[in-house]
Amino acid sequence: MIPIIKPDFGKEEEQTVLEIIKSGHITRGKWTLKFKEEFSNYIGTTFCHTVCSGTAALYVGLKAIGINSKEDVVIVPAVSFMATIDAVLLAGGTPVVIDINDSYTMNTEQLIEAVEKYNPKAVIPVHLFGQTADMDKINEICKEKNIVVFEDAAQAHGAEYKGKKAGNLGDLAAFSFYASKNVAMGEGGALVTNSYKIDEKISNWIEFGDHPALNLRITEFQAGIGYHQLQKLDENNERRRKIAHLYNKEFENLPGLIIPKEYPDRKHVYHIYALRHPKRDEIVERLVQEGIGARVYYEYTLHQLRNAEHLDCEFAELLTKEIFAIPVYPALKDSEVDFIIEKVKQIVNEVS
Ligand SMILES: Cc1ncc(COP(=O)(O)O)c(C=O)c1O
């Protein structure tokens, strides 16, 4: 079976984990500090806090910007992992869900409508599958009304918008280092920002500060693994892009199949390679029978999942019925890529 995800660990990770075991210093040590520093340098932000998951990063970020009560509206896109909306609900705010566009990120026309209608305190653009949202438009809409832009960059390590890294495109950003992510620790997350004020508020939520706080720390093991993953990120992202571009070329004329749209002003890092087809379920089932770990990301929209307030999300609702993913990670061998291409072509032609 070719799995849908496979973390890419080498000798460096192995040696570091052993070194940490032998040192006996397994938490709050040099690797945690080193990772924090390297990660904020890489993204280009002034401040960085590591936490135990992307969900925790979203939650703490929302608390830090003052999401506390039902009056605090946060706009989220209809297609994302459920943590994007769950964090808003856990923080005590009211999520309002809007549609996405053909980049599978936030529909900015609807953002204008939602801002007028709901007077939100924050907006969470999600850089879905590894491509950034249209951040210039989103920032322009939000700046005027003092709305906080909180990037969900959980799937976008190393992605760029007009040459600037995801995570450094709004007021603050959340990352995940879950096992499948482009930087993988097993579990983990980070919050980054350039704002001293936001950073201070984040600290108070996680550093036992001037109000009750949470212990969301990662261990030295996670930080050590993450450090090496970060050193390989650019190279690994290039491999992902190469595979994705080959898929795009091979699949662009298959009947009924829609390949991902990559915008020229953005660097897509293909955390997930997502295809669309009206006969999605049949294709996924047959790919799995062939030993290819195809999977549906996501079969739910966030407003339907959590019964949330929303604008018309017609495109998102259609997308969740048609979208599916095939393997795209750097550890894929060329022979596996060729096999996937051959089987996708064969099955799509047969079901059409
Ligand atoms: C877009 C998005 N947001 C948030 C999360 C939550 O991250 P975690 O699983 O580390 O809690 C994930 C990933 O799992 C994600 O893909």
Ligand as a Chemical Component Dictionary entry (heavy atoms), coordinates in Angstrom:
data_LIG
# 
_chem_comp.id                   LIG 
_chem_comp.type                 NON-POLYMER 
_chem_comp.pdbx_formal_charge   0 
_chem_comp.three_letter_code    LIG 
# 
loop_
_chem_comp_atom.comp_id 
_chem_comp_atom.atom_id 
_chem_comp_atom.alt_atom_id 
_chem_comp_atom.type_symbol 
_chem_comp_atom.charge 
_chem_comp_atom.model_Cartn_x 
_chem_comp_atom.model_Cartn_y 
_chem_comp_atom.model_Cartn_z 
_chem_comp_atom.pdbx_ordinal 
LIG C1 C1 C 0 -6.090 23.767 8.489  1  
LIG C2 C2 C 0 -5.812 23.142 9.822  2  
LIG N1 N1 N 0 -6.047 23.848 10.938 3  
LIG C3 C3 C 0 -5.790 23.346 12.154 4  
LIG C4 C4 C 0 -5.280 22.070 12.319 5  
LIG C5 C5 C 0 -5.096 21.538 13.703 6  
LIG O1 O1 O 0 -3.820 21.103 13.946 7  
LIG P1 P1 P 0 -3.534 19.904 14.995 8  
LIG O2 O2 O 0 -4.002 18.637 14.372 9  
LIG O3 O3 O 0 -2.070 19.960 15.196 10 
LIG O4 O4 O 0 -4.290 20.232 16.248 11 
LIG C6 C6 C 0 -5.005 21.298 11.181 12 
LIG C7 C7 C 0 -4.414 19.965 11.198 13 
LIG O5 O5 O 0 -4.551 18.994 11.697 14 
LIG C8 C8 C 0 -5.296 21.833 9.906  15 
LIG O6 O6 O 0 -5.065 21.122 8.798  16 
# 
loop_
_chem_comp_bond.comp_id 
_chem_comp_bond.atom_id_1 
_chem_comp_bond.atom_id_2 
_chem_comp_bond.value_order 
_chem_comp_bond.pdbx_ordinal 
LIG C1 C2 SING 1  
LIG C2 N1 SING 2  
LIG C2 C8 DOUB 3  
LIG N1 C3 DOUB 4  
LIG C3 C4 SING 5  
LIG C4 C5 SING 6  
LIG C4 C6 DOUB 7  
LIG C5 O1 SING 8  
LIG O1 P1 SING 9  
LIG P1 O2 DOUB 10 
LIG P1 O3 SING 11 
LIG P1 O4 SING 12 
LIG C6 C7 SING 13 
LIG C6 C8 SING 14 
LIG C7 O5 DOUB 15 
LIG C8 O6 SING 16 
# 
